[in-house]
Amino acid sequence: MQVRSVCLLGGSGFVGSRIAHALAQHGTQVRVLTRRRESARHLLVLPTVDVIQANAFDAATLEKHFRGTDAVINLVGILRERRRGDFQRVHTQLPQTVVTALQRAGVRRFLHMSALPAARDAPSAYLRSKGEAEIAIKNTRGEVAITMFRPSVIFGPGDSFLNLFASVIRFVPVVALACPNARFQPVYVDDVARAFVDSIANPATFGETYNLCGPQTYTLRQLIELVCRTLGTRRPIIGLNNTLSYLQAMVMEFAPFSLMTRDNYRSMQVPCVCDGAFPQVFGFAPTALENVIGDYIGSGPRAPYQAFRARAGRNPI
Ligand SMILES: NC(=O)c1ccc[n+]([C@@H]2O[C@H](COP(=O)([O-])OP(=O)(O)OC[C@H]3O[C@@H](n4cnc5c(N)ncnc54)[C@H](OP(=O)(O)O)[C@@H]3O)[C@@H](O)[C@H]2O)c1
């Protein structure tokens, strides 16, 4: 399969921007659909990338922009709901609209971003909405070659996970940590981007779903300790029990700047780790967090604000 052009939904975001860069490096034409052209401004310098303001929820609009492309990648996602039902709308309904539109436009290749450990019966609305989308996409009839990706938490420059911890650690004398024993297997953003790009034209990946994890698992407490070491800071870490973790999430949910929600708390009740190794089909070993974290956490005068920018949907500076 020859892939010369790709339409990218969610291309302005943390992962999408790296995929857009990787595709541009291969000389692939990329159409990035965004709600606000301004949020994808940083991609305009890439010679093969076009940024188009469009309503991704409108099937006819999607069909128009999909026409003439060889593949569609959907990365659209949110971590918290502004209004009740947003997870369903963004994670479950939108991918189905995308599939319908790409079939009408005659596109034969679709790559979809889900999340580990999404499932229809998962404890959080975030994971359930992603799990329902996976089932709906798997039931797609027709001749579309589909590949789905289920990463653990993703780290790298501009992430809103470790950068967020770094920002908080700077401002507090003691860390009161919800869900200290929650387990993660963080995966590097450029490894995720590479898996997407390598799979686009590789028939071995058609019809497959891949869990993507880094080489090592960590508890949340171990991640905070690693961030502290990277920052060269010591902070006492007080692990909260389940009740206090839930209460902290509830209080934060109503704070003007939401760092955590009860739905995030529920997501953390399930280990976000892989059963097996990084998928062999991609032919590379995933990057260790320790090899990269020092390059982007805590460096530069604007570092304290990176996580807040990421949470506000703005790009790293
Ligand atoms: N980051 C992680 O640790 C992680 C882990 C597992 C899975 N994932 C999944 O990976 C995908 C990308 O994550 P990310 O970290 O790159 O997220 P991100 O930086 O927040 O980017 C999300 C993208 O989704 C688009 N978007 C958000 N809400 C939208 C809406 N209502 N309508 C249309 N577009 C909307 C935004 O595009 P515009 O603002 O340009 O319209 C943005 O480019 C998501 O599906 C996420 O669930 C992420």
The ligand as an SDF file (V2000), in Angstrom:
LIG
                    3D

 48 52  0  0  0  0  0  0  0  0999 V2000
   -1.0770   11.6400   26.5300 N   0  0  0  0  0  0  0  0  0  0  0  0
   -1.2190   10.4390   27.0550 C   0  0  0  0  0  0  0  0  0  0  0  0
   -0.5840   10.0990   28.0650 O   0  0  0  0  0  0  0  0  0  0  0  0
   -2.1660    9.4480   26.4110 C   0  0  0  0  0  0  0  0  0  0  0  0
   -2.1820    8.1180   26.8850 C   0  0  0  0  0  0  0  0  0  0  0  0
   -3.0550    7.2070   26.2840 C   0  0  0  0  0  0  0  0  0  0  0  0
   -3.8790    7.6040   25.2450 C   0  0  0  0  0  0  0  0  0  0  0  0
   -3.8370    8.9100   24.8310 N   0  0  0  0  0  0  0  0  0  0  0  0
   -4.7260    9.3150   23.7430 C   0  0  0  0  0  0  0  0  0  0  0  0
   -3.9440    9.8640   22.7000 O   0  0  0  0  0  0  0  0  0  0  0  0
   -4.6840   10.8840   22.0180 C   0  0  0  0  0  0  0  0  0  0  0  0
   -3.8540   12.1400   21.9310 C   0  0  0  0  0  0  0  0  0  0  0  0
   -3.5180   12.5350   23.2420 O   0  0  0  0  0  0  0  0  0  0  0  0
   -2.6820   13.8750   23.5130 P   0  0  0  0  0  0  0  0  0  0  0  0
   -1.9950   13.6810   24.8100 O   0  0  0  0  0  0  0  0  0  0  0  0
   -1.8990   14.2480   22.3070 O   0  0  0  0  0  0  0  0  0  0  0  0
   -3.8710   14.9040   23.7450 O   0  0  0  0  0  0  0  0  0  0  0  0
   -3.8940   16.4980   23.5000 P   0  0  0  0  0  0  0  0  0  0  0  0
   -2.5360   17.0680   23.4720 O   0  0  0  0  0  0  0  0  0  0  0  0
   -4.8550   17.0240   24.5080 O   0  0  0  0  0  0  0  0  0  0  0  0
   -4.5210   16.6190   22.0540 O   0  0  0  0  0  0  0  0  0  0  0  0
   -5.8340   16.2360   21.8390 C   0  0  0  0  0  0  0  0  0  0  0  0
   -6.2560   16.6530   20.4500 C   0  0  0  0  0  0  0  0  0  0  0  0
   -7.6710   16.3740   20.3540 O   0  0  0  0  0  0  0  0  0  0  0  0
   -8.3160   17.4430   19.7360 C   0  0  0  0  0  0  0  0  0  0  0  0
   -9.6030   17.6560   20.4330 N   0  0  0  0  0  0  0  0  0  0  0  0
   -9.8320   17.6870   21.7490 C   0  0  0  0  0  0  0  0  0  0  0  0
  -11.1200   17.8690   22.0080 N   0  0  0  0  0  0  0  0  0  0  0  0
  -11.7320   17.9680   20.8140 C   0  0  0  0  0  0  0  0  0  0  0  0
  -13.0630   18.1550   20.4260 C   0  0  0  0  0  0  0  0  0  0  0  0
  -14.0410   18.3360   21.3170 N   0  0  0  0  0  0  0  0  0  0  0  0
  -13.3440   18.2040   19.1090 N   0  0  0  0  0  0  0  0  0  0  0  0
  -12.3730   18.0560   18.2010 C   0  0  0  0  0  0  0  0  0  0  0  0
  -11.0760   17.8760   18.5200 N   0  0  0  0  0  0  0  0  0  0  0  0
  -10.7550   17.8280   19.8080 C   0  0  0  0  0  0  0  0  0  0  0  0
   -7.4580   18.6740   19.8640 C   0  0  0  0  0  0  0  0  0  0  0  0
   -7.4590   19.2920   18.5800 O   0  0  0  0  0  0  0  0  0  0  0  0
   -7.7730   20.8530   18.3270 P   0  0  0  0  0  0  0  0  0  0  0  0
   -7.7060   21.5530   19.6500 O   0  0  0  0  0  0  0  0  0  0  0  0
   -6.6990   21.2800   17.3810 O   0  0  0  0  0  0  0  0  0  0  0  0
   -9.1100   20.8710   17.7130 O   0  0  0  0  0  0  0  0  0  0  0  0
   -6.0710   18.1190   20.1610 C   0  0  0  0  0  0  0  0  0  0  0  0
   -5.2230   18.2020   19.0560 O   0  0  0  0  0  0  0  0  0  0  0  0
   -5.9960   11.0390   22.7860 C   0  0  0  0  0  0  0  0  0  0  0  0
   -6.9870   10.2950   22.1420 O   0  0  0  0  0  0  0  0  0  0  0  0
   -5.6860   10.4300   24.1410 C   0  0  0  0  0  0  0  0  0  0  0  0
   -6.8360    9.9250   24.7790 O   0  0  0  0  0  0  0  0  0  0  0  0
   -2.9980    9.8320   25.3790 C   0  0  0  0  0  0  0  0  0  0  0  0
  1  2  1  0
  2  3  2  0
  2  4  1  0
  4  5  1  0
  4 48  2  0
  5  6  2  0
  6  7  1  0
  7  8  2  0
  8  9  1  0
  8 48  1  0
  9 10  1  0
  9 46  1  0
 10 11  1  0
 11 12  1  0
 11 44  1  0
 12 13  1  0
 13 14  1  0
 14 15  2  0
 14 16  1  0
 14 17  1  0
 17 18  1  0
 18 19  2  0
 18 20  1  0
 18 21  1  0
 21 22  1  0
 22 23  1  0
 23 24  1  0
 23 42  1  0
 24 25  1  0
 25 26  1  0
 25 36  1  0
 26 27  1  0
 26 35  1  0
 27 28  2  0
 28 29  1  0
 29 30  1  0
 29 35  2  0
 30 31  1  0
 30 32  2  0
 32 33  1  0
 33 34  2  0
 34 35  1  0
 36 37  1  0
 36 42  1  0
 37 38  1  0
 38 39  2  0
 38 40  1  0
 38 41  1  0
 42 43  1  0
 44 45  1  0
 44 46  1  0
 46 47  1  0
M  CHG  2   8   1  16  -1
M  END
$$$$
